[in-house]
Amino acid sequence: MSLKAPSRKARVRLRLTLDRIGAFLNCLARTAEQLSVEAVWAVILSAAFVKWLRGRVLQPVSEGGQTLLQLAK
């Protein structure tokens, strides 16, 4: 099985994607200390599922002994 090197266009897309992920993680690292663990996870999951959530943000909600994430209204 031979592997082909990615095209220039694919390399540029990959670099942009990795830069965007790095910027997100850097921003999260700067603000995470100010957030609760639940809020950090809400930010991470909101970013991970941004297309599915269509830009809406998850909000942590405690109910009983559970922490839930619901969509912000």
Biopython code that builds the backbone (N, CA, C, O; Angstrom):
import numpy as np
from Bio.PDB.StructureBuilder import StructureBuilder

atoms = [
    (1, "MET", "N", (0.847, -1.176, 0.000)),
    (1, "MET", "CA", (0.000, 0.000, 0.000)),
    (1, "MET", "C", (0.892, 1.239, 0.000)),
    (1, "MET", "O", (1.766, 1.376, 0.856)),
    (2, "SER", "N", (0.680, 2.117, -0.933)),
    (2, "SER", "CA", (1.473, 3.343, -0.985)),
    (2, "SER", "C", (0.616, 4.523, -0.542)),
    (2, "SER", "O", (-0.570, 4.611, -0.859)),
    (3, "LEU", "N", (1.240, 5.409, 0.186)),
    (3, "LEU", "CA", (0.550, 6.602, 0.654)),
    (3, "LEU", "C", (1.017, 7.791, -0.163)),
    (3, "LEU", "O", (2.212, 7.977, -0.393)),
    (4, "LYS", "N", (0.062, 8.587, -0.594)),
    (4, "LYS", "CA", (0.411, 9.794, -1.332)),
    (4, "LYS", "C", (0.530, 10.946, -0.354)),
    (4, "LYS", "O", (-0.204, 11.014, 0.632)),
    (5, "ALA", "N", (1.449, 11.844, -0.627)),
    (5, "ALA", "CA", (1.586, 13.046, 0.187)),
    (5, "ALA", "C", (0.359, 13.924, -0.038)),
    (5, "ALA", "O", (-0.155, 13.998, -1.154)),
    (6, "PRO", "N", (-0.110, 14.588, 1.014)),
    (6, "PRO", "CA", (-1.278, 15.456, 0.834)),
    (6, "PRO", "C", (-0.957, 16.619, -0.107)),
    (6, "PRO", "O", (0.179, 17.089, -0.177)),
    (7, "SER", "N", (-1.962, 17.056, -0.808)),
    (7, "SER", "CA", (-1.778, 18.176, -1.730)),
    (7, "SER", "C", (-1.538, 19.458, -0.940)),
    (7, "SER", "O", (-1.776, 19.520, 0.266)),
    (8, "ARG", "N", (-1.066, 20.471, -1.645)),
    (8, "ARG", "CA", (-0.827, 21.767, -0.985)),
    (8, "ARG", "C", (-2.112, 22.295, -0.366)),
    (8, "ARG", "O", (-2.098, 22.816, 0.750)),
    (9, "LYS", "N", (-3.210, 22.166, -1.076)),
    (9, "LYS", "CA", (-4.496, 22.653, -0.574)),
    (9, "LYS", "C", (-4.877, 21.918, 0.723)),
    (9, "LYS", "O", (-5.357, 22.541, 1.670)),
    (10, "ALA", "N", (-4.666, 20.614, 0.763)),
    (10, "ALA", "CA", (-4.975, 19.833, 1.960)),
    (10, "ALA", "C", (-4.075, 20.236, 3.121)),
    (10, "ALA", "O", (-4.523, 20.306, 4.266)),
    (11, "ARG", "N", (-2.797, 20.502, 2.824)),
    (11, "ARG", "CA", (-1.868, 20.922, 3.881)),
    (11, "ARG", "C", (-2.264, 22.279, 4.448)),
    (11, "ARG", "O", (-2.182, 22.495, 5.657)),
    (12, "VAL", "N", (-2.690, 23.185, 3.591)),
    (12, "VAL", "CA", (-3.120, 24.512, 4.048)),
    (12, "VAL", "C", (-4.373, 24.384, 4.914)),
    (12, "VAL", "O", (-4.464, 25.010, 5.970)),
    (13, "ARG", "N", (-5.335, 23.576, 4.472)),
    (13, "ARG", "CA", (-6.555, 23.368, 5.279)),
    (13, "ARG", "C", (-6.225, 22.752, 6.626)),
    (13, "ARG", "O", (-6.781, 23.154, 7.648)),
    (14, "LEU", "N", (-5.323, 21.776, 6.633)),
    (14, "LEU", "CA", (-4.918, 21.137, 7.882)),
    (14, "LEU", "C", (-4.245, 22.143, 8.804)),
    (14, "LEU", "O", (-4.540, 22.176, 9.999)),
    (15, "ARG", "N", (-3.349, 22.960, 8.272)),
    (15, "ARG", "CA", (-2.653, 23.970, 9.075)),
    (15, "ARG", "C", (-3.656, 24.953, 9.673)),
    (15, "ARG", "O", (-3.555, 25.287, 10.853)),
    (16, "LEU", "N", (-4.617, 25.419, 8.887)),
    (16, "LEU", "CA", (-5.619, 26.353, 9.392)),
    (16, "LEU", "C", (-6.470, 25.719, 10.494)),
    (16, "LEU", "O", (-6.785, 26.362, 11.496)),
    (17, "THR", "N", (-6.834, 24.464, 10.298)),
    (17, "THR", "CA", (-7.619, 23.752, 11.310)),
    (17, "THR", "C", (-6.832, 23.604, 12.599)),
    (17, "THR", "O", (-7.358, 23.860, 13.682)),
    (18, "LEU", "N", (-5.580, 23.194, 12.491)),
    (18, "LEU", "CA", (-4.749, 23.039, 13.688)),
    (18, "LEU", "C", (-4.502, 24.373, 14.383)),
    (18, "LEU", "O", (-4.470, 24.429, 15.612)),
    (19, "ASP", "N", (-4.328, 25.444, 13.620)),
    (19, "ASP", "CA", (-4.166, 26.777, 14.206)),
    (19, "ASP", "C", (-5.423, 27.191, 14.971)),
    (19, "ASP", "O", (-5.338, 27.749, 16.064)),
    (20, "ARG", "N", (-6.588, 26.912, 14.386)),
    (20, "ARG", "CA", (-7.857, 27.251, 15.039)),
    (20, "ARG", "C", (-8.034, 26.464, 16.343)),
    (20, "ARG", "O", (-8.474, 27.019, 17.349)),
    (21, "ILE", "N", (-7.695, 25.188, 16.322)),
    (21, "ILE", "CA", (-7.784, 24.356, 17.525)),
    (21, "ILE", "C", (-6.810, 24.875, 18.584)),
    (21, "ILE", "O", (-7.165, 24.978, 19.758)),
    (22, "GLY", "N", (-5.602, 25.197, 18.177)),
    (22, "GLY", "CA", (-4.611, 25.729, 19.107)),
    (22, "GLY", "C", (-5.052, 27.037, 19.734)),
    (22, "GLY", "O", (-4.869, 27.243, 20.934)),
    (23, "ALA", "N", (-5.630, 27.923, 18.938)),
    (23, "ALA", "CA", (-6.126, 29.200, 19.467)),
    (23, "ALA", "C", (-7.250, 28.970, 20.477)),
    (23, "ALA", "O", (-7.304, 29.631, 21.514)),
    (24, "PHE", "N", (-8.145, 28.030, 20.169)),
    (24, "PHE", "CA", (-9.233, 27.711, 21.097)),
    (24, "PHE", "C", (-8.674, 27.196, 22.420)),
    (24, "PHE", "O", (-9.093, 27.638, 23.490)),
    (25, "LEU", "N", (-7.725, 26.257, 22.345)),
    (25, "LEU", "CA", (-7.156, 25.691, 23.570)),
    (25, "LEU", "C", (-6.374, 26.730, 24.365)),
    (25, "LEU", "O", (-6.423, 26.721, 25.595)),
    (26, "ASN", "N", (-5.657, 27.623, 23.693)),
    (26, "ASN", "CA", (-4.948, 28.700, 24.389)),
    (26, "ASN", "C", (-5.920, 29.624, 25.107)),
    (26, "ASN", "O", (-5.691, 30.005, 26.255)),
    (27, "CYS", "N", (-6.993, 29.981, 24.437)),
    (27, "CYS", "CA", (-8.016, 30.835, 25.039)),
    (27, "CYS", "C", (-8.652, 30.133, 26.233)),
    (27, "CYS", "O", (-8.859, 30.747, 27.280)),
    (28, "LEU", "N", (-8.956, 28.870, 26.080)),
    (28, "LEU", "CA", (-9.550, 28.093, 27.166)),
    (28, "LEU", "C", (-8.601, 28.011, 28.356)),
    (28, "LEU", "O", (-9.037, 28.130, 29.501)),
    (29, "ALA", "N", (-7.321, 27.811, 28.104)),
    (29, "ALA", "CA", (-6.333, 27.725, 29.186)),
    (29, "ALA", "C", (-6.248, 29.038, 29.959)),
    (29, "ALA", "O", (-6.047, 29.026, 31.174)),
    (30, "ARG", "N", (-6.398, 30.172, 29.267)),
    (30, "ARG", "CA", (-6.335, 31.472, 29.936)),
    (30, "ARG", "C", (-7.558, 31.736, 30.808)),
    (30, "ARG", "O", (-7.456, 32.417, 31.829)),
    (31, "THR", "N", (-8.714, 31.204, 30.414)),
    (31, "THR", "CA", (-9.950, 31.515, 31.142)),
    (31, "THR", "C", (-10.454, 30.379, 32.027)),
    (31, "THR", "O", (-11.357, 30.591, 32.837)),
    (32, "ALA", "N", (-9.897, 29.192, 31.894)),
    (32, "ALA", "CA", (-10.423, 28.022, 32.606)),
    (32, "ALA", "C", (-10.365, 28.187, 34.123)),
    (32, "ALA", "O", (-11.252, 27.701, 34.825)),
    (33, "GLU", "N", (-9.348, 28.857, 34.637)),
    (33, "GLU", "CA", (-9.232, 29.031, 36.079)),
    (33, "GLU", "C", (-10.396, 29.830, 36.657)),
    (33, "GLU", "O", (-10.718, 29.692, 37.837)),
    (34, "GLN", "N", (-11.021, 30.653, 35.843)),
    (34, "GLN", "CA", (-12.130, 31.495, 36.299)),
    (34, "GLN", "C", (-13.473, 30.771, 36.202)),
    (34, "GLN", "O", (-14.482, 31.270, 36.702)),
    (35, "LEU", "N", (-13.492, 29.610, 35.569)),
    (35, "LEU", "CA", (-14.736, 28.887, 35.332)),
    (35, "LEU", "C", (-14.817, 27.646, 36.205)),
    (35, "LEU", "O", (-13.799, 27.109, 36.642)),
    (36, "SER", "N", (-16.037, 27.200, 36.451)),
    (36, "SER", "CA", (-16.221, 25.925, 37.137)),
    (36, "SER", "C", (-15.885, 24.797, 36.161)),
    (36, "SER", "O", (-15.813, 25.008, 34.950)),
    (37, "VAL", "N", (-15.684, 23.609, 36.704)),
    (37, "VAL", "CA", (-15.406, 22.445, 35.858)),
    (37, "VAL", "C", (-16.550, 22.240, 34.871)),
    (37, "VAL", "O", (-16.315, 21.934, 33.702)),
    (38, "GLU", "N", (-17.782, 22.405, 35.336)),
    (38, "GLU", "CA", (-18.951, 22.227, 34.467)),
    (38, "GLU", "C", (-18.962, 23.246, 33.340)),
    (38, "GLU", "O", (-19.288, 22.915, 32.200)),
    (39, "ALA", "N", (-18.602, 24.497, 33.662)),
    (39, "ALA", "CA", (-18.581, 25.548, 32.637)),
    (39, "ALA", "C", (-17.495, 25.288, 31.598)),
    (39, "ALA", "O", (-17.692, 25.549, 30.411)),
    (40, "VAL", "N", (-16.346, 24.773, 32.045)),
    (40, "VAL", "CA", (-15.268, 24.431, 31.103)),
    (40, "VAL", "C", (-15.762, 23.362, 30.132)),
    (40, "VAL", "O", (-15.556, 23.475, 28.924)),
    (41, "TRP", "N", (-16.417, 22.320, 30.661)),
    (41, "TRP", "CA", (-16.937, 21.264, 29.787)),
    (41, "TRP", "C", (-18.016, 21.796, 28.851)),
    (41, "TRP", "O", (-18.109, 21.361, 27.703)),
    (42, "ALA", "N", (-18.828, 22.731, 29.332)),
    (42, "ALA", "CA", (-19.848, 23.315, 28.460)),
    (42, "ALA", "C", (-19.197, 24.041, 27.288)),
    (42, "ALA", "O", (-19.669, 23.942, 26.155)),
    (43, "VAL", "N", (-18.112, 24.772, 27.554)),
    (43, "VAL", "CA", (-17.390, 25.479, 26.486)),
    (43, "VAL", "C", (-16.785, 24.483, 25.499)),
    (43, "VAL", "O", (-16.903, 24.655, 24.285)),
    (44, "ILE", "N", (-16.137, 23.441, 26.023)),
    (44, "ILE", "CA", (-15.501, 22.445, 25.154)),
    (44, "ILE", "C", (-16.534, 21.744, 24.282)),
    (44, "ILE", "O", (-16.333, 21.607, 23.075)),
    (45, "LEU", "N", (-17.635, 21.301, 24.878)),
    (45, "LEU", "CA", (-18.658, 20.586, 24.105)),
    (45, "LEU", "C", (-19.381, 21.508, 23.131)),
    (45, "LEU", "O", (-19.739, 21.085, 22.031)),
    (46, "SER", "N", (-19.600, 22.764, 23.521)),
    (46, "SER", "CA", (-20.227, 23.723, 22.604)),
    (46, "SER", "C", (-19.358, 23.931, 21.371)),
    (46, "SER", "O", (-19.866, 24.018, 20.253)),
    (47, "ALA", "N", (-18.036, 24.010, 21.579)),
    (47, "ALA", "CA", (-17.120, 24.179, 20.447)),
    (47, "ALA", "C", (-17.063, 22.911, 19.597)),
    (47, "ALA", "O", (-17.030, 22.984, 18.369)),
    (48, "ALA", "N", (-17.052, 21.755, 20.251)),
    (48, "ALA", "CA", (-16.963, 20.494, 19.517)),
    (48, "ALA", "C", (-18.193, 20.241, 18.653)),
    (48, "ALA", "O", (-18.093, 19.674, 17.565)),
    (49, "PHE", "N", (-19.346, 20.662, 19.144)),
    (49, "PHE", "CA", (-20.604, 20.394, 18.433)),
    (49, "PHE", "C", (-21.211, 21.663, 17.851)),
    (49, "PHE", "O", (-22.431, 21.762, 17.714)),
    (50, "VAL", "N", (-20.371, 22.631, 17.509)),
    (50, "VAL", "CA", (-20.848, 23.929, 17.032)),
    (50, "VAL", "C", (-21.764, 23.799, 15.814)),
    (50, "VAL", "O", (-22.764, 24.511, 15.728)),
    (51, "LYS", "N", (-21.453, 22.920, 14.885)),
    (51, "LYS", "CA", (-22.308, 22.780, 13.698)),
    (51, "LYS", "C", (-23.651, 22.176, 14.061)),
    (51, "LYS", "O", (-24.690, 22.623, 13.575)),
    (52, "TRP", "N", (-23.631, 21.159, 14.917)),
    (52, "TRP", "CA", (-24.879, 20.504, 15.325)),
    (52, "TRP", "C", (-25.739, 21.431, 16.176)),
    (52, "TRP", "O", (-26.964, 21.432, 16.056)),
    (53, "LEU", "N", (-25.092, 22.224, 17.043)),
    (53, "LEU", "CA", (-25.827, 23.150, 17.918)),
    (53, "LEU", "C", (-26.208, 24.443, 17.197)),
    (53, "LEU", "O", (-26.975, 25.249, 17.723)),
    (54, "ARG", "N", (-25.670, 24.636, 15.991)),
    (54, "ARG", "CA", (-25.933, 25.826, 15.175)),
    (54, "ARG", "C", (-25.602, 27.123, 15.922)),
    (54, "ARG", "O", (-26.357, 28.095, 15.880)),
    (55, "GLY", "N", (-24.450, 27.108, 16.606)),
    (55, "GLY", "CA", (-23.979, 28.310, 17.288)),
    (55, "GLY", "C", (-24.540, 28.528, 18.683)),
    (55, "GLY", "O", (-24.090, 29.423, 19.398)),
    (56, "ARG", "N", (-25.518, 27.720, 19.081)),
    (56, "ARG", "CA", (-26.051, 27.871, 20.441)),
    (56, "ARG", "C", (-25.018, 27.355, 21.433)),
    (56, "ARG", "O", (-24.155, 26.551, 21.082)),
    (57, "VAL", "N", (-25.114, 27.823, 22.669)),
    (57, "VAL", "CA", (-24.134, 27.483, 23.693)),
    (57, "VAL", "C", (-24.803, 26.638, 24.771)),
    (57, "VAL", "O", (-25.931, 26.905, 25.183)),
    (58, "LEU", "N", (-24.083, 25.616, 25.216)),
    (58, "LEU", "CA", (-24.572, 24.792, 26.313)),
    (58, "LEU", "C", (-24.318, 25.508, 27.639)),
    (58, "LEU", "O", (-23.298, 26.178, 27.797)),
    (59, "GLN", "N", (-25.233, 25.368, 28.579)),
    (59, "GLN", "CA", (-25.102, 25.948, 29.913)),
    (59, "GLN", "C", (-25.191, 24.834, 30.945)),
    (59, "GLN", "O", (-26.101, 24.007, 30.879)),
    (60, "PRO", "N", (-24.251, 24.795, 31.911)),
    (60, "PRO", "CA", (-24.334, 23.767, 32.945)),
    (60, "PRO", "C", (-25.480, 24.062, 33.912)),
    (60, "PRO", "O", (-25.678, 25.208, 34.315)),
    (61, "VAL", "N", (-26.217, 23.046, 34.275)),
    (61, "VAL", "CA", (-27.342, 23.170, 35.208)),
    (61, "VAL", "C", (-27.250, 22.001, 36.183)),
    (61, "VAL", "O", (-27.089, 20.854, 35.767)),
    (62, "SER", "N", (-27.352, 22.289, 37.472)),
    (62, "SER", "CA", (-27.352, 21.223, 38.474)),
    (62, "SER", "C", (-28.781, 20.870, 38.820)),
    (62, "SER", "O", (-29.619, 21.739, 39.063)),
    (63, "GLU", "N", (-29.039, 19.577, 38.837)),
    (63, "GLU", "CA", (-30.375, 19.098, 39.177)),
    (63, "GLU", "C", (-30.188, 17.850, 40.035)),
    (63, "GLU", "O", (-29.743, 16.810, 39.550)),
    (64, "GLY", "N", (-30.532, 17.969, 41.307)),
    (64, "GLY", "CA", (-30.291, 16.857, 42.214)),
    (64, "GLY", "C", (-28.803, 16.663, 42.365)),
    (64, "GLY", "O", (-28.081, 17.626, 42.623)),
    (65, "GLY", "N", (-28.327, 15.448, 42.211)),
    (65, "GLY", "CA", (-26.908, 15.157, 42.300)),
    (65, "GLY", "C", (-26.217, 15.159, 40.962)),
    (65, "GLY", "O", (-25.046, 14.790, 40.876)),
    (66, "GLN", "N", (-26.913, 15.567, 39.907)),
    (66, "GLN", "CA", (-26.362, 15.523, 38.560)),
    (66, "GLN", "C", (-26.090, 16.918, 38.032)),
    (66, "GLN", "O", (-26.759, 17.883, 38.400)),
    (67, "THR", "N", (-25.106, 17.002, 37.170)),
    (67, "THR", "CA", (-24.889, 18.230, 36.409)),
    (67, "THR", "C", (-25.269, 17.948, 34.973)),
    (67, "THR", "O", (-24.751, 17.020, 34.351)),
    (68, "LEU", "N", (-26.167, 18.746, 34.456)),
    (68, "LEU", "CA", (-26.663, 18.582, 33.098)),
    (68, "LEU", "C", (-26.214, 19.753, 32.241)),
    (68, "LEU", "O", (-25.883, 20.817, 32.764)),
    (69, "LEU", "N", (-26.201, 19.569, 30.954)),
    (69, "LEU", "CA", (-25.909, 20.655, 30.031)),
    (69, "LEU", "C", (-27.137, 20.891, 29.182)),
    (69, "LEU", "O", (-27.607, 19.986, 28.492)),
    (70, "GLN", "N", (-27.658, 22.105, 29.229)),
    (70, "GLN", "CA", (-28.827, 22.414, 28.405)),
    (70, "GLN", "C", (-28.476, 23.566, 27.481)),
    (70, "GLN", "O", (-27.544, 24.327, 27.740)),
    (71, "LEU", "N", (-29.224, 23.681, 26.416)),
    (71, "LEU", "CA", (-28.991, 24.772, 25.472)),
    (71, "LEU", "C", (-29.467, 26.077, 26.077)),
    (71, "LEU", "O", (-30.533, 26.141, 26.689)),
    (72, "ALA", "N", (-28.666, 27.117, 25.900)),
    (72, "ALA", "CA", (-29.052, 28.451, 26.354)),
    (72, "ALA", "C", (-30.224, 28.921, 25.513)),
    (72, "ALA", "O", (-30.310, 28.619, 24.323)),
    (73, "LYS", "N", (-31.109, 29.653, 26.132)),
    (73, "LYS", "CA", (-32.296, 30.140, 25.407)),
    (73, "LYS", "C", (-32.066, 31.502, 24.836)),
    (73, "LYS", "O", (-32.957, 32.062, 24.197)),
]
sb = StructureBuilder()
sb.init_structure("model")
sb.init_model(0)
sb.init_chain("A")
sb.init_seg("    ")
for serial, (resi, resn, name, xyz) in enumerate(atoms, 1):
    if name == "N":
        sb.init_residue(resn, " ", resi, " ")
    sb.init_atom(name, np.array(xyz, "f"), 0.0, 1.0, " ", f" {name:<3s}", serial, name[0])
structure = sb.get_structure()
